[in-house]
Amino acid sequence: MGIDRDDTNQPSLKPGDEAAPGTPGSGEDVCPDCAGTGTLQGESCARCGGTGIVQEGIGGG
Ligand SMILES: [Zn+2]
């Protein structure tokens, strides 16, 4: 009996994400486009998906 994993259920990355949530070496950072407001020019920020947070790679090359 192995671990029942649904490999088709990929995490949905936002355009501003550099790594999937939970990826070692990555972390949340304030979206540089909307400065963490999640809104850009009255619309939902596309880079962070309106969350104001993007996943940034840390220490990567
Ligand atoms: Zn944003």
N, CA, C, O and the ligand as a Tripos MOL2 file, in Angstrom:
@<TRIPOS>MOLECULE
protein
  245   243    62     0     0
PROTEIN
NO_CHARGES

@<TRIPOS>ATOM
      1 N           0.8390   -1.1990    0.0000 N.3       1 MET1
      2 CA          0.0000    0.0000    0.0000 C.3       1 MET1
      3 C           0.8800    1.2570    0.0000 C.2       1 MET1
      4 O           1.6350    1.4930    0.9430 O.2       1 MET1
      5 N           0.7800    2.0250   -1.0180 N.am      2 GLY2
      6 CA          1.5570    3.2550   -1.0750 C.3       2 GLY2
      7 C           0.6970    4.4450   -0.6790 C.2       2 GLY2
      8 O          -0.4610    4.3320   -0.2770 O.2       2 GLY2
      9 N           1.3320    5.5630   -0.8170 N.am      3 ILE3
     10 CA          0.6090    6.7920   -0.5130 C.3       3 ILE3
     11 C          -0.3160    7.1230   -1.6780 C.2       3 ILE3
     12 O           0.1060    7.1750   -2.8330 O.2       3 ILE3
     13 N          -1.5630    7.3410   -1.3550 N.am      4 ASP4
     14 CA         -2.5370    7.6510   -2.4000 C.3       4 ASP4
     15 C          -2.4160    9.1290   -2.7740 C.2       4 ASP4
     16 O          -2.9720   10.0070   -2.1140 O.2       4 ASP4
     17 N          -1.6860    9.3680   -3.8320 N.am      5 ARG5
     18 CA         -1.4880   10.7560   -4.2530 C.3       5 ARG5
     19 C          -2.1390   10.9880   -5.5920 C.2       5 ARG5
     20 O          -2.0480   10.1660   -6.5040 O.2       5 ARG5
     21 N          -2.7860   12.1030   -5.6890 N.am      6 ASP6
     22 CA         -3.4010   12.4740   -6.9510 C.3       6 ASP6
     23 C          -2.4430   13.3770   -7.7130 C.2       6 ASP6
     24 O          -2.4070   14.5880   -7.4940 O.2       6 ASP6
     25 N          -1.6830   12.7860   -8.5930 N.am      7 ASP7
     26 CA         -0.6720   13.5490   -9.2980 C.3       7 ASP7
     27 C          -1.2570   14.5320  -10.3050 C.2       7 ASP7
     28 O          -0.5670   15.4280  -10.7920 O.2       7 ASP7
     29 N          -2.5190   14.3530  -10.6030 N.am      8 THR8
     30 CA         -3.1300   15.2820  -11.5480 C.3       8 THR8
     31 C          -3.5270   16.5780  -10.8560 C.2       8 THR8
     32 O          -3.8170   17.5790  -11.5110 O.2       8 THR8
     33 N          -3.5370   16.5510   -9.5480 N.am      9 ASN9
     34 CA         -3.9250   17.7360   -8.7960 C.3       9 ASN9
     35 C          -2.7040   18.6040   -8.5030 C.2       9 ASN9
     36 O          -2.2280   18.6690   -7.3690 O.2       9 ASN9
     37 N          -2.2160   19.2580   -9.5310 N.am     10 GLN10
     38 CA         -1.0410   20.0980   -9.3750 C.3      10 GLN10
     39 C          -1.4260   21.3970   -8.6740 C.2      10 GLN10
     40 O          -2.5340   21.9030   -8.8520 O.2      10 GLN10
     41 N          -0.5140   21.9250   -7.8840 N.am     11 PRO11
     42 CA         -0.7790   23.2300   -7.2770 C.3      11 PRO11
     43 C          -0.8350   24.3010   -8.3510 C.2      11 PRO11
     44 O          -0.0370   24.2940   -9.2890 O.2      11 PRO11
     45 N          -1.7490   25.1910   -8.2140 N.am     12 SER12
     46 CA         -1.9140   26.2130   -9.2290 C.3      12 SER12
     47 C          -0.9860   27.3820   -8.9270 C.2      12 SER12
     48 O          -1.1430   28.0810   -7.9260 O.2      12 SER12
     49 N          -0.0440   27.5730   -9.7880 N.am     13 LEU13
     50 CA          0.9030   28.6560   -9.6100 C.3      13 LEU13
     51 C           0.3500   29.9250  -10.2210 C.2      13 LEU13
     52 O          -0.2290   29.9190  -11.3080 O.2      13 LEU13
     53 N           0.5400   30.9960   -9.5070 N.am     14 LYS14
     54 CA          0.1680   32.2880  -10.0530 C.3      14 LYS14
     55 C           1.3210   32.8100  -10.8930 C.2      14 LYS14
     56 O           2.4580   32.3680  -10.7340 O.2      14 LYS14
     57 N           1.0310   33.7560  -11.7950 N.am     15 PRO15
     58 CA          2.0880   34.2580  -12.6890 C.3      15 PRO15
     59 C           3.3090   34.7790  -11.9320 C.2      15 PRO15
     60 O           4.4280   34.6970  -12.4370 O.2      15 PRO15
     61 N           3.1100   35.3020  -10.7550 N.am     16 GLY16
     62 CA          4.2230   35.8710  -10.0030 C.3      16 GLY16
     63 C           4.9500   34.8670   -9.1470 C.2      16 GLY16
     64 O           5.9500   35.1930   -8.5070 O.2      16 GLY16
     65 N           4.4570   33.6540   -9.1340 N.am     17 ASP17
     66 CA          5.0810   32.6460   -8.2890 C.3      17 ASP17
     67 C           6.3360   32.0980   -8.9390 C.2      17 ASP17
     68 O           6.3560   31.7840  -10.1300 O.2      17 ASP17
     69 N           7.3770   31.9890   -8.1390 N.am     18 GLU18
     70 CA          8.6070   31.4010   -8.6490 C.3      18 GLU18
     71 C           8.7410   29.9530   -8.2150 C.2      18 GLU18
     72 O           9.5780   29.2160   -8.7370 O.2      18 GLU18
     73 N           7.9150   29.5450   -7.2570 N.am     19 ALA19
     74 CA          7.9840   28.1860   -6.7490 C.3      19 ALA19
     75 C           6.6160   27.8070   -6.2000 C.2      19 ALA19
     76 O           5.8270   28.6670   -5.8090 O.2      19 ALA19
     77 N           6.3540   26.5290   -6.1760 N.am     20 ALA20
     78 CA          5.0950   26.0660   -5.6260 C.3      20 ALA20
     79 C           5.1050   26.2440   -4.1140 C.2      20 ALA20
     80 O           6.1470   26.1230   -3.4700 O.2      20 ALA20
     81 N           3.9330   26.5320   -3.5560 N.am     21 PRO21
     82 CA          3.8470   26.6620   -2.1000 C.3      21 PRO21
     83 C           4.3790   25.4150   -1.4000 C.2      21 PRO21
     84 O           4.0130   24.2930   -1.7480 O.2      21 PRO21
     85 N           5.2270   25.6200   -0.4310 N.am     22 GLY22
     86 CA          5.7830   24.4930    0.3060 C.3      22 GLY22
     87 C           7.0850   23.9880   -0.2630 C.2      22 GLY22
     88 O           7.7130   23.0950    0.3080 O.2      22 GLY22
     89 N           7.4990   24.5530   -1.3870 N.am     23 THR23
     90 CA          8.7600   24.1270   -1.9780 C.3      23 THR23
     91 C           9.9330   24.5490   -1.0870 C.2      23 THR23
     92 O          10.0480   25.7170   -0.7160 O.2      23 THR23
     93 N          10.7920   23.6010   -0.7510 N.am     24 PRO24
     94 CA         11.9720   23.9550    0.0500 C.3      24 PRO24
     95 C          12.8070   25.0150   -0.6420 C.2      24 PRO24
     96 O          13.0530   24.9240   -1.8440 O.2      24 PRO24
     97 N          13.2370   25.9980    0.0860 N.am     25 GLY25
     98 CA         14.0430   27.0490   -0.4980 C.3      25 GLY25
     99 C          13.2240   28.1820   -1.0670 C.2      25 GLY25
    100 O          13.7610   29.1110   -1.6710 O.2      25 GLY25
    101 N          11.9080   28.1030   -0.8680 N.am     26 SER26
    102 CA         11.0720   29.1890   -1.3340 C.3      26 SER26
    103 C          10.2740   29.7400   -0.1620 C.2      26 SER26
    104 O          10.1690   29.1110    0.8910 O.2      26 SER26
    105 N           9.7270   30.9040   -0.3640 N.am     27 GLY27
    106 CA          8.9480   31.4870    0.7080 C.3      27 GLY27
    107 C           8.0260   32.5680    0.1820 C.2      27 GLY27
    108 O           8.1700   33.0440   -0.9450 O.2      27 GLY27
    109 N           7.0970   32.9370    1.0060 N.am     28 GLU28
    110 CA          6.1660   33.9730    0.5970 C.3      28 GLU28
    111 C           6.8240   35.3450    0.6840 C.2      28 GLU28
    112 O           7.6300   35.6260    1.5710 O.2      28 GLU28
    113 N           6.4480   36.1760   -0.2650 N.am     29 ASP29
    114 CA          6.9380   37.5400   -0.2400 C.3      29 ASP29
    115 C           5.8310   38.4550   -0.7390 C.2      29 ASP29
    116 O           4.9080   38.0290   -1.4330 O.2      29 ASP29
    117 N           5.9480   39.6960   -0.3740 N.am     30 VAL30
    118 CA          4.9530   40.6550   -0.8190 C.3      30 VAL30
    119 C           5.0650   40.8500   -2.3300 C.2      30 VAL30
    120 O           6.1600   41.0020   -2.8730 O.2      30 VAL30
    121 N           3.9430   40.8420   -2.9780 N.am     31 CYS31
    122 CA          3.9290   41.0150   -4.4220 C.3      31 CYS31
    123 C           4.4980   42.3920   -4.7930 C.2      31 CYS31
    124 O           4.0180   43.4170   -4.3100 O.2      31 CYS31
    125 N           5.5170   42.4060   -5.6480 N.am     32 PRO32
    126 CA          6.1390   43.6800   -6.0080 C.3      32 PRO32
    127 C           5.2700   44.5330   -6.9270 C.2      32 PRO32
    128 O           5.4970   45.7350   -7.0680 O.2      32 PRO32
    129 N           4.2950   43.9170   -7.5370 N.am     33 ASP33
    130 CA          3.4450   44.6660   -8.4610 C.3      33 ASP33
    131 C           2.3980   45.4920   -7.7320 C.2      33 ASP33
    132 O           2.1810   46.6620   -8.0500 O.2      33 ASP33
    133 N           1.7550   44.8750   -6.7570 N.am     34 CYS34
    134 CA          0.6550   45.5580   -6.0740 C.3      34 CYS34
    135 C           1.0300   45.9240   -4.6390 C.2      34 CYS34
    136 O           0.2090   46.4510   -3.8890 O.2      34 CYS34
    137 N           2.2840   45.6370   -4.2660 N.am     35 ALA35
    138 CA          2.7820   45.9700   -2.9320 C.3      35 ALA35
    139 C           1.9530   45.3130   -1.8440 C.2      35 ALA35
    140 O           1.7890   45.8680   -0.7570 O.2      35 ALA35
    141 N           1.4380   44.1460   -2.1360 N.am     36 GLY36
    142 CA          0.7400   43.3770   -1.1190 C.3      36 GLY36
    143 C          -0.7250   43.7270   -0.9680 C.2      36 GLY36
    144 O          -1.4060   43.1880   -0.0950 O.2      36 GLY36
    145 N          -1.2170   44.6180   -1.8030 N.am     37 THR37
    146 CA         -2.6240   44.9960   -1.6850 C.3      37 THR37
    147 C          -3.5320   44.0040   -2.4100 C.2      37 THR37
    148 O          -4.7180   43.8950   -2.0980 O.2      37 THR37
    149 N          -2.9810   43.2990   -3.3560 N.am     38 GLY38
    150 CA         -3.7770   42.3590   -4.1300 C.3      38 GLY38
    151 C          -4.6050   43.0310   -5.2060 C.2      38 GLY38
    152 O          -5.3180   42.3760   -5.9660 O.2      38 GLY38
    153 N          -4.4990   44.3320   -5.2560 N.am     39 THR39
    154 CA         -5.2640   45.0790   -6.2360 C.3      39 THR39
    155 C          -4.3390   46.0080   -7.0000 C.2      39 THR39
    156 O          -3.4790   46.6710   -6.4210 O.2      39 THR39
    157 N          -4.5290   46.0440   -8.2940 N.am     40 LEU40
    158 CA         -3.6920   46.8990   -9.1190 C.3      40 LEU40
    159 C          -4.6000   47.6880  -10.0600 C.2      40 LEU40
    160 O          -5.3070   47.1180  -10.8910 O.2      40 LEU40
    161 N          -4.5630   48.9740   -9.9140 N.am     41 GLN41
    162 CA         -5.3670   49.8600  -10.7610 C.3      41 GLN41
    163 C          -6.8400   49.4610  -10.7340 C.2      41 GLN41
    164 O          -7.5240   49.4560  -11.7580 O.2      41 GLN41
    165 N          -7.2980   49.1330   -9.5430 N.am     42 GLY42
    166 CA         -8.7180   48.8490   -9.3620 C.3      42 GLY42
    167 C          -9.1310   47.4540   -9.7630 C.2      42 GLY42
    168 O         -10.3080   47.0990   -9.6970 O.2      42 GLY42
    169 N          -8.1480   46.6550  -10.1830 N.am     43 GLU43
    170 CA         -8.4660   45.2930  -10.5800 C.3      43 GLU43
    171 C          -7.6050   44.3140   -9.7990 C.2      43 GLU43
    172 O          -6.5650   44.6800   -9.2500 O.2      43 GLU43
    173 N          -8.0480   43.0770   -9.7560 N.am     44 SER44
    174 CA         -7.2790   42.0520   -9.0660 C.3      44 SER44
    175 C          -5.9220   41.8890   -9.7260 C.2      44 SER44
    176 O          -5.8200   41.7070  -10.9390 O.2      44 SER44
    177 N          -4.8950   41.9570   -8.9140 N.am     45 CYS45
    178 CA         -3.5350   41.8580   -9.4380 C.3      45 CYS45
    179 C          -3.3240   40.4920  -10.0780 C.2      45 CYS45
    180 O          -3.5790   39.4570   -9.4630 O.2      45 CYS45
    181 N          -2.8500   40.5070  -11.3290 N.am     46 ALA46
    182 CA         -2.6700   39.2510  -12.0650 C.3      46 ALA46
    183 C          -1.4410   38.4960  -11.5860 C.2      46 ALA46
    184 O          -1.3880   37.2680  -11.6420 O.2      46 ALA46
    185 N          -0.4680   39.2370  -11.1210 N.am     47 ARG47
    186 CA          0.7970   38.6040  -10.7480 C.3      47 ARG47
    187 C           0.6310   37.6980   -9.5350 C.2      47 ARG47
    188 O           1.1830   36.5980   -9.4890 O.2      47 ARG47
    189 N          -0.1330   38.1670   -8.5560 N.am     48 CYS48
    190 CA         -0.2840   37.3980   -7.3290 C.3      48 CYS48
    191 C          -1.6720   36.7930   -7.2240 C.2      48 CYS48
    192 O          -1.9810   36.1130   -6.2460 O.2      48 CYS48
    193 N          -2.5070   37.0330   -8.2200 N.am     49 GLY49
    194 CA         -3.8500   36.4660   -8.1940 C.3      49 GLY49
    195 C          -4.7460   37.1420   -7.1730 C.2      49 GLY49
    196 O          -5.7470   36.5700   -6.7430 O.2      49 GLY49
    197 N          -4.3920   38.3440   -6.7890 N.am     50 GLY50
    198 CA         -5.2200   39.0790   -5.8540 C.3      50 GLY50
    199 C          -4.9270   38.7610   -4.3970 C.2      50 GLY50
    200 O          -5.6350   39.2260   -3.5030 O.2      50 GLY50
    201 N          -3.8990   37.9780   -4.1550 N.am     51 THR51
    202 CA         -3.5750   37.6170   -2.7790 C.3      51 THR51
    203 C          -2.5970   38.6070   -2.1430 C.2      51 THR51
    204 O          -2.5230   38.7200   -0.9200 O.2      51 THR51
    205 N          -1.8600   39.3100   -2.9760 N.am     52 GLY52
    206 CA         -0.8550   40.2220   -2.4540 C.3      52 GLY52
    207 C           0.4260   39.5090   -2.0720 C.2      52 GLY52
    208 O           1.3920   40.1350   -1.6370 O.2      52 GLY52
    209 N           0.4300   38.2140   -2.2350 N.am     53 ILE53
    210 CA          1.5940   37.4110   -1.8510 C.3      53 ILE53
    211 C           2.0330   36.5590   -3.0280 C.2      53 ILE53
    212 O           1.2070   35.9490   -3.7070 O.2      53 ILE53
    213 N           3.3260   36.5220   -3.2640 N.am     54 VAL54
    214 CA          3.8730   35.6320   -4.2780 C.3      54 VAL54
    215 C           4.8880   34.7030   -3.6310 C.2      54 VAL54
    216 O           5.4810   35.0230   -2.6010 O.2      54 VAL54
    217 N           5.0740   33.5590   -4.2490 N.am     55 GLN55
    218 CA          6.0760   32.6180   -3.7690 C.3      55 GLN55
    219 C           7.4010   32.9290   -4.4650 C.2      55 GLN55
    220 O           7.5130   32.8410   -5.6880 O.2      55 GLN55
    221 N           8.3850   33.2890   -3.6730 N.am     56 GLU56
    222 CA          9.6800   33.6370   -4.2320 C.3      56 GLU56
    223 C          10.6930   32.5410   -3.9200 C.2      56 GLU56
    224 O          10.7050   31.9820   -2.8230 O.2      56 GLU56
    225 N          11.5300   32.2470   -4.8900 N.am     57 GLY57
    226 CA         12.6270   31.3460   -4.6200 C.3      57 GLY57
    227 C          13.6860   32.0590   -3.7910 C.2      57 GLY57
    228 O          13.9680   33.2350   -4.0190 O.2      57 GLY57
    229 N          14.2620   31.3650   -2.8490 N.am     58 ILE58
    230 CA         15.2650   31.9750   -1.9700 C.3      58 ILE58
    231 C          16.6130   31.3000   -2.2010 C.2      58 ILE58
    232 O          16.7320   30.0770   -2.1160 O.2      58 ILE58
    233 N          17.6000   32.0910   -2.4850 N.am     59 GLY59
    234 CA         18.9500   31.5590   -2.6000 C.3      59 GLY59
    235 C          19.1850   30.7630   -3.8660 C.2      59 GLY59
    236 O          20.2230   30.1210   -4.0240 O.2      59 GLY59
    237 N          18.2240   30.8070   -4.7620 N.am     60 GLY60
    238 CA         18.3880   30.0800   -6.0120 C.3      60 GLY60
    239 C          19.3530   30.8030   -6.9320 C.2      60 GLY60
    240 O          19.6680   31.9750   -6.7310 O.2      60 GLY60
    241 N          19.8220   30.0750   -7.9560 N.am     61 GLY61
    242 CA         20.7680   30.6690   -8.8910 C.3      61 GLY61
    243 C          20.0660   31.4280   -9.9460 C.2      61 GLY61
    244 O          20.7090   31.9990  -10.8270 O.2      61 GLY61
    245 ZN          0.0280   41.4780   -6.7370 Zn       62 ZN62
@<TRIPOS>BOND
     1     1     2 1
     2     2     3 1
     3     3     4 2
     4     3     5 am
     5     5     6 1
     6     6     7 1
     7     7     8 2
     8     7     9 am
     9     9    10 1
    10    10    11 1
    11    11    12 2
    12    11    13 am
    13    13    14 1
    14    14    15 1
    15    15    16 2
    16    15    17 am
    17    17    18 1
    18    18    19 1
    19    19    20 2
    20    19    21 am
    21    21    22 1
    22    22    23 1
    23    23    24 2
    24    23    25 am
    25    25    26 1
    26    26    27 1
    27    27    28 2
    28    27    29 am
    29    29    30 1
    30    30    31 1
    31    31    32 2
    32    31    33 am
    33    33    34 1
    34    34    35 1
    35    35    36 2
    36    35    37 am
    37    37    38 1
    38    38    39 1
    39    39    40 2
    40    39    41 am
    41    41    42 1
    42    42    43 1
    43    43    44 2
    44    43    45 am
    45    45    46 1
    46    46    47 1
    47    47    48 2
    48    47    49 am
    49    49    50 1
    50    50    51 1
    51    51    52 2
    52    51    53 am
    53    53    54 1
    54    54    55 1
    55    55    56 2
    56    55    57 am
    57    57    58 1
    58    58    59 1
    59    59    60 2
    60    59    61 am
    61    61    62 1
    62    62    63 1
    63    63    64 2
    64    63    65 am
    65    65    66 1
    66    66    67 1
    67    67    68 2
    68    67    69 am
    69    69    70 1
    70    70    71 1
    71    71    72 2
    72    71    73 am
    73    73    74 1
    74    74    75 1
    75    75    76 2
    76    75    77 am
    77    77    78 1
    78    78    79 1
    79    79    80 2
    80    79    81 am
    81    81    82 1
    82    82    83 1
    83    83    84 2
    84    83    85 am
    85    85    86 1
    86    86    87 1
    87    87    88 2
    88    87    89 am
    89    89    90 1
    90    90    91 1
    91    91    92 2
    92    91    93 am
    93    93    94 1
    94    94    95 1
    95    95    96 2
    96    95    97 am
    97    97    98 1
    98    98    99 1
    99    99   100 2
   100    99   101 am
   101   101   102 1
   102   102   103 1
   103   103   104 2
   104   103   105 am
   105   105   106 1
   106   106   107 1
   107   107   108 2
   108   107   109 am
   109   109   110 1
   110   110   111 1
   111   111   112 2
   112   111   113 am
   113   113   114 1
   114   114   115 1
   115   115   116 2
   116   115   117 am
   117   117   118 1
   118   118   119 1
   119   119   120 2
   120   119   121 am
   121   121   122 1
   122   122   123 1
   123   123   124 2
   124   123   125 am
   125   125   126 1
   126   126   127 1
   127   127   128 2
   128   127   129 am
   129   129   130 1
   130   130   131 1
   131   131   132 2
   132   131   133 am
   133   133   134 1
   134   134   135 1
   135   135   136 2
   136   135   137 am
   137   137   138 1
   138   138   139 1
   139   139   140 2
   140   139   141 am
   141   141   142 1
   142   142   143 1
   143   143   144 2
   144   143   145 am
   145   145   146 1
   146   146   147 1
   147   147   148 2
   148   147   149 am
   149   149   150 1
   150   150   151 1
   151   151   152 2
   152   151   153 am
   153   153   154 1
   154   154   155 1
   155   155   156 2
   156   155   157 am
   157   157   158 1
   158   158   159 1
   159   159   160 2
   160   159   161 am
   161   161   162 1
   162   162   163 1
   163   163   164 2
   164   163   165 am
   165   165   166 1
   166   166   167 1
   167   167   168 2
   168   167   169 am
   169   169   170 1
   170   170   171 1
   171   171   172 2
   172   171   173 am
   173   173   174 1
   174   174   175 1
   175   175   176 2
   176   175   177 am
   177   177   178 1
   178   178   179 1
   179   179   180 2
   180   179   181 am
   181   181   182 1
   182   182   183 1
   183   183   184 2
   184   183   185 am
   185   185   186 1
   186   186   187 1
   187   187   188 2
   188   187   189 am
   189   189   190 1
   190   190   191 1
   191   191   192 2
   192   191   193 am
   193   193   194 1
   194   194   195 1
   195   195   196 2
   196   195   197 am
   197   197   198 1
   198   198   199 1
   199   199   200 2
   200   199   201 am
   201   201   202 1
   202   202   203 1
   203   203   204 2
   204   203   205 am
   205   205   206 1
   206   206   207 1
   207   207   208 2
   208   207   209 am
   209   209   210 1
   210   210   211 1
   211   211   212 2
   212   211   213 am
   213   213   214 1
   214   214   215 1
   215   215   216 2
   216   215   217 am
   217   217   218 1
   218   218   219 1
   219   219   220 2
   220   219   221 am
   221   221   222 1
   222   222   223 1
   223   223   224 2
   224   223   225 am
   225   225   226 1
   226   226   227 1
   227   227   228 2
   228   227   229 am
   229   229   230 1
   230   230   231 1
   231   231   232 2
   232   231   233 am
   233   233   234 1
   234   234   235 1
   235   235   236 2
   236   235   237 am
   237   237   238 1
   238   238   239 1
   239   239   240 2
   240   239   241 am
   241   241   242 1
   242   242   243 1
   243   243   244 2
@<TRIPOS>SUBSTRUCTURE
     1 MET1         2 RESIDUE 1 A MET
     2 GLY2         6 RESIDUE 1 A GLY
     3 ILE3        10 RESIDUE 1 A ILE
     4 ASP4        14 RESIDUE 1 A ASP
     5 ARG5        18 RESIDUE 1 A ARG
     6 ASP6        22 RESIDUE 1 A ASP
     7 ASP7        26 RESIDUE 1 A ASP
     8 THR8        30 RESIDUE 1 A THR
     9 ASN9        34 RESIDUE 1 A ASN
    10 GLN10       38 RESIDUE 1 A GLN
    11 PRO11       42 RESIDUE 1 A PRO
    12 SER12       46 RESIDUE 1 A SER
    13 LEU13       50 RESIDUE 1 A LEU
    14 LYS14       54 RESIDUE 1 A LYS
    15 PRO15       58 RESIDUE 1 A PRO
    16 GLY16       62 RESIDUE 1 A GLY
    17 ASP17       66 RESIDUE 1 A ASP
    18 GLU18       70 RESIDUE 1 A GLU
    19 ALA19       74 RESIDUE 1 A ALA
    20 ALA20       78 RESIDUE 1 A ALA
    21 PRO21       82 RESIDUE 1 A PRO
    22 GLY22       86 RESIDUE 1 A GLY
    23 THR23       90 RESIDUE 1 A THR
    24 PRO24       94 RESIDUE 1 A PRO
    25 GLY25       98 RESIDUE 1 A GLY
    26 SER26      102 RESIDUE 1 A SER
    27 GLY27      106 RESIDUE 1 A GLY
    28 GLU28      110 RESIDUE 1 A GLU
    29 ASP29      114 RESIDUE 1 A ASP
    30 VAL30      118 RESIDUE 1 A VAL
    31 CYS31      122 RESIDUE 1 A CYS
    32 PRO32      126 RESIDUE 1 A PRO
    33 ASP33      130 RESIDUE 1 A ASP
    34 CYS34      134 RESIDUE 1 A CYS
    35 ALA35      138 RESIDUE 1 A ALA
    36 GLY36      142 RESIDUE 1 A GLY
    37 THR37      146 RESIDUE 1 A THR
    38 GLY38      150 RESIDUE 1 A GLY
    39 THR39      154 RESIDUE 1 A THR
    40 LEU40      158 RESIDUE 1 A LEU
    41 GLN41      162 RESIDUE 1 A GLN
    42 GLY42      166 RESIDUE 1 A GLY
    43 GLU43      170 RESIDUE 1 A GLU
    44 SER44      174 RESIDUE 1 A SER
    45 CYS45      178 RESIDUE 1 A CYS
    46 ALA46      182 RESIDUE 1 A ALA
    47 ARG47      186 RESIDUE 1 A ARG
    48 CYS48      190 RESIDUE 1 A CYS
    49 GLY49      194 RESIDUE 1 A GLY
    50 GLY50      198 RESIDUE 1 A GLY
    51 THR51      202 RESIDUE 1 A THR
    52 GLY52      206 RESIDUE 1 A GLY
    53 ILE53      210 RESIDUE 1 A ILE
    54 VAL54      214 RESIDUE 1 A VAL
    55 GLN55      218 RESIDUE 1 A GLN
    56 GLU56      222 RESIDUE 1 A GLU
    57 GLY57      226 RESIDUE 1 A GLY
    58 ILE58      230 RESIDUE 1 A ILE
    59 GLY59      234 RESIDUE 1 A GLY
    60 GLY60      238 RESIDUE 1 A GLY
    61 GLY61      242 RESIDUE 1 A GLY
    62 ZN62       245 GROUP 0 **** ****
